[in-house]
């Protein structure tokens, strides 16, 4: 009897050890990838586009047989841009769905809320849709970020633009929250490098629709550069008010406003706005045959035109697939981390900058380009600037 119990115990221990040795979310036939998106909240249009872009690239790969014989099962949960809902959805993805990694989770506060849960389970937070520094700083082995932070975009671009255009009187209008403050602080750091400071700073509360007082203050100060720590609607409101009053400084924004909705909704008043960007807006009459073909595939699949976040989603999934292929057939979290750190991720059909990572570098790229609205569309006007 004792011998039988010992044999049974040994067998159970062997089974338990075998299960424990498996990598969560990886089997012989599939890799389980999770994502959290806003599908019903304040940025649902961005969340749906992000999901569609990732789903499109993953479906294309699965049609080719997957990665090393494994299909990618892509699971998306809606957090409605609510950190509490994000935590609940993460528990589901980790405990019920057993995801291998989290891809392209949208939102800064929601990412911050769930990263500790992911890291407790040794799950990578891969390429979150957030240009916040928390996505890569402090360095953590399970963090990999692909978006150039707003802070870095303005810190680097403001001195470049000031020198190029001989500007002397910088001002800023910014949203009075973390988004706007990232622009404020980044631009201030950039101005210090060229011995300039604001001659006017003005802010607005989230949800504001009237920007007449802010524009009047900047016009009265004689600003020749206005940094826009604004989003789409607020950009249109600010610039339209400025045009009406005959105030025509150089307007500079970041990827936070680099959307074709700016000129589609704002009309001719938006001409001349400058923004930093990475991937380019996909226009149906693009000069790139690859982009035109991609747009047609997207419209056929989803019945609508792609957004910028469709591009970001597709590019993120492309980079993930590249890393999974490099990791080889014996896929584990450690092998994927090693593959990401050893891979130079090339530019894609949208012109995104190359990305590289290392054990001490968890942001793929800090590069950016300038674009300007000309004749009703964004036109890329420079090569890449910034820190590699």
N, C-alpha and C positions, 0 to 999 in steps of 0.2 A: 504493500500500500504506500509506504513512504517513498519507494523508488518511483512508483507511478506519479505521485504528487510532484516529485522533483522533476520528472520528465515533462509533466504538463506545465510546471512553472517555467522550465527552460524554454519550452516551445512558445509559451505566451510572451516571455521576455524577448524572444527572437522576433516574433511578429510585431511586438510593440516597438522594438528597436528599428525594424524595417520601416514601419509607418513613420516613426519619428524622423528617420533619415530622409524621407521624401521631401521634396520642395513643394510647398503649398502652391496650388494652382497650376502645376505642371504634371501632365500624364504622358503616356506614350502617344496619345492622339490629339491632345489639345493644350493650349495655354490660355488661362483665364485672366483677362484684363478688365479692370474696373475703371469707372470714371464717374465723377459727380459733376452735374451741370445744373444750371438754373433753367428749368423748362416751363416754369409757371410763375416766376417772380419778376422783379424789376428789370433784369437783363436777360429775359427769356429769349429774345431774338438772337442775342450773342450765343447763349448756351445751345440753342437748337442748331445754329450754324456750326458751332464747334463740334457738336456731336455728329452732324452730317459729314463734315470733312473727315473726321477720324474713321467713321463707319465706312465711308467710301473707299479709303485706302486699305482698310483691313479686309473688306469684302474682295477687293481686287487681289490681295495676296492670297486669301483663302481659295479663290478660284484657280490660282496657280498651284494649289496643293499645300499652302501654308508655309511654315518655316521649319525646315528639317523634318518634314512629314507631320508636323503638328498644326492643326487649324487653330486660329485665334478666336476664342469666344469673348465677345465684347459686351460687357454689361454696364448699362448707364442708369444711375439713380438721380432723381430730381431732388435738389435741396432748396429750391426757390430762393436762393441767396440768403439762407438762414443758417447760421452756424450750428444751432441746436439740431435742426433737421439734418445737417451735414454729418454730425456725430452719429445720429441714429442710422443714417444710410451707410456710413462707414462700418458700423458694427455688423450690419447685414452683409455687406460685401466681404468682410473679413471672416465672419463666423459661419454664415450660411453658404455663400458663394465661393469662399476660399480663394480669393483672387491672388494672383502671383505679383501683380504690380498695379499701381494707380496711375492712369495716363490722363494728362490734360485736364485736371480738376480745375474748374473755373472759380475765381473769386479769392481775394486776399484773406478776408476774415474767416472764410470757411476752410481754406487751406491751413491757416494757422491753428484752427480748432482741431483739425483731424490728424495733423502730422504726428503728434505723439502716439496716437492709436496705431498708425501705420508702423512707426518705428519699433514699437513694442513687439510687433509681429514680424519684424524683419522684412517689411514690404516697402519697396521703392516708391517715392513720390516723383514720378517722371514727367518732366516738362509741363508743370502746372500753368494754366492760363492766368498768370498774375505777374506783372512786372515789379513786384515788391522785393526788397532785398532779403526779406525773411525766407524767400524760396531757395536761397543759396548761402545765406550768411546768418548765423555762423555755419561753418562747413560741417556737414554731416555725411557719412558714407552713403546714406539712402536718399540724399537730395540731389536732383539734377534739374537745372533751370535753363530755359531756352529763350526767354524774353529779356531784351536789354531794358533795365529798369528806367522808369521815367526820370528818376534822380540823375542817372548817368547820362541819359539823352540830353537833358538841358544843361547839365554841368559841362559837357563837352561841346555842345553845339552853340551855346550862346557866345563864347569867345570867338569861335570861328566866324559866325555871322557878323558879329560886331566889327571884326577886322576886315572882312570882305566888303562890307557896305559902309564902313566909316561911321558907325553909329556912336552916339555919345550920351544919349539920355534914355537909359533903359527903365522900363516900368513892367509891372506884372498885375494881372487879374487872375485870381485863383479861387477855386472852390474851397470853402472853409471846412475841410476834412482831410483825412490822410492822403487822399489822391492829390488835392491841391497843394498841400504842404510839401509833398515830395518834389513838386515842381519848384516851389518857392525856395526850399533849401538847396536843391541841386543847382538852380540858376545862381543863387547867391555865392555858392562855392566857385562857380565858373567866373563870375564877375570879379571876385577877389584876385584871380590869376591875372587879370588885365587892369587891376587898380581902378575898377569902377564900382559904383553902388547904385541902388535904386534911387530914382528921384521921385517915384510914387509907387506905393503898394496898395492894392485894393482887393477886397474879397467879397464873396457873396455866399449866402446860405444855400445848401443843396435844395433844389426845387425852385429856385428863383427864376422869374421870367422877365423882370424889368432890370436892365443894366444901365439905365440912363445916368444915374448918379455916378456910377463907377467910370463910365466913359467920359463924363464931364470933368471929373477929377484928373484923369490922365491927359485929356486934351488941354486943360488949363496948365498942367505941368510942362507941356511941350514935349511929351515923350516921342522919340523917334523909333523906339523898339518896344513892342508890347508882347511879353511872354504870356501865352495862353495856358493857364492851368485849368482848362475847361474841357467839357465833354461836347458832344455833338450839338445838342440844342442850345447850350450856353455859348458855344462858339458862334453859332449863327446869330444869336441875339446880340452878343457883344459887337461883332463885326458889322452887322446891319445897322446898329445904332451909331457906330463910328462913321460909317459911310454917309448916313443921313445928315450928320452934323459937320461933314467936311473934314473929319479927322482921319488922316491916312498914314499912320506909322507902318513900319514893317511888323507884321503879325507872325509870331513863331509859336507853333505847337509841337506836340509829340504824337506818338502812335495812339494816344488816348483820343485824338480827334481825326486821325488819318483814316477816314471812311468816305466812300463815295456819296453817302447821304449828305455830307456837308454841302457839296455843290448841287446835288439833286434837289435838296430842300431849300438851300439858301440862295440859289440862283446867282445872277451876275455879281451881286455884292461880295461874293466870296472870292472873286478873282484876286490873285496875288498872295493869298495866304500861303505861308511856308510851314512845313511840318517835317519832323524826322520820322523815318520809317525803316523797316527792314524788308519784308516781302512786299511786293507791289500789288496795288488794287488790280483785280482781274477784269479787264474790259473786254467785251465780246469782239471788238475789232482790234484786239492786241496784235502787235507785230509778230508775236511769238506763236508759231503754229501749235506748239505743245500746250500753251495756255488756252488757245481757242478750242482745241480738242478737249481739254479738261473741262472747260465751261460747258460744252455740249454734253459731256458725260454726266456732269453734275445735274444739269437741268433735266436730262432724261431720267435720272434716278430719283430726284426729289421734286420735280415739277416746279422749280423756282430758280431764280438766279442765285449764284453764290455771293456770300458776304465775305468781308475780310477774315472773319473768324472761321469761315469755311476753309480758307487758305491756311490759316494757322493750324486748324485741326488736321488737315491733310498732311501738312509738312511735319507736324509732330508725330503722326502715325508712321510716316515714311522714315523718320529718324529712329523711331522705336524698332521698326522692322529691320533696319540696317544693323542695329545693335544686337537684336535677337539672332540674326544670321551670323554675325561675328562671334557670338557667344558659343556657337557650335551645338551639336546635338545633345551634349550632356549639360542641359540648362539648369542652372541654379542661380540664386540671387548673387552669390559671389562671382560666378562666371560672367553674369551680365554686367556687374559693376566693372570687372576687369576689362570687358569688351568695350564698354562706354569710354573708360579712361584711355584706352589704346586706339580709339577710332577718330579719324578726322572726318567729320560729317560734311559732305560736299554741299555746295550751293545747289538749289533745286530749280525747277522750272519758273518759280516766281522770283528768283534772284536773291533768296535769303542768303545771309552771310554764312560762311563756313563756321562750324562749331568744333571746339575741342574742350576736353575735360582732363582733369588730373586728380590725384588724391587730395590736392589742396586747392583745386579750382572747380567749383560746382556751377558756374555760370558759363554757358557755351560760348557766348560772344557778347561784347559790349559795343559792337560796331553799329553804325547807323548811316543812312543816306539822307540827303535833303530832297524834298519834293515840293512842287509849287502848283497851285491851281491855275491852269492856263487854258483858256477857251473851254471852260466847263468841265475840266477833268484834271486829275492829279498827274503831273509829269515829273519823273525822276530827273533831278538836275545835277547830281554829283555822284562820284564814286563813294566808296565807303570811307568814313572817318571813324576815329575812336581807338580804344585800347583793345589789342588782340589778346 
